[in-house]
Amino acid sequence: MFVSCHLMRIRVEVSQPRRYEPYSDAEASRLIEEERSQQGPLIPIFHRLQERFGYIDDRAIEPIAETLNISRAEVFGVLSFYSDFRRSPSSATSVRICRAEACQSVGGAALLSHAENVLGVGCGEETNDGKVRLEQVFCLGNCALSPAVMVEERLIGLVTPARFDEIIASIRGSE
Ligand code: FES
């Protein structure tokens, strides 16, 4: 009963794709300013920009470099290193599969293989229909309910291959 209800809740939640604001230099500068005083501010800045716009626009690289007094190459290098950060706008729904230890011990690797087979893509890639972007992540803080998956900002636990298929069907049927 619980599982059934939980699945129904998942269907409702993932059927509402997240909408982002169009990129704006002014808003990007404001977010950069807000994060600049953090210790190690680069990653928090990237997160804020991606949360707001859905990706990190190339136009943000120069103001980030100037604000943090580092080179544009350094900003670009860090940005390129992390596959979590998108470099272009996309309407694809982000589906992140946890690959850390607790999830791996209860089928996380098999779940990822299943996801790659079902979607026909590898980690960091979007499906041909542009609806799903498959990503990996290392611990979502939901180890007690492993294997864990995050769909955009929504955390889903106890994800079997069958439940994964339900989630993908919900995403694909939501537009
Ligand atoms: S190891 Fe997967 S949520 Fe922690």
Residues whose N, C-alpha, C, O or C-beta is under 5 A from the ligand:
A	BS01	FES	C98 A100 E101 A102 C103 C139 L140 G141 N142 C143 A148
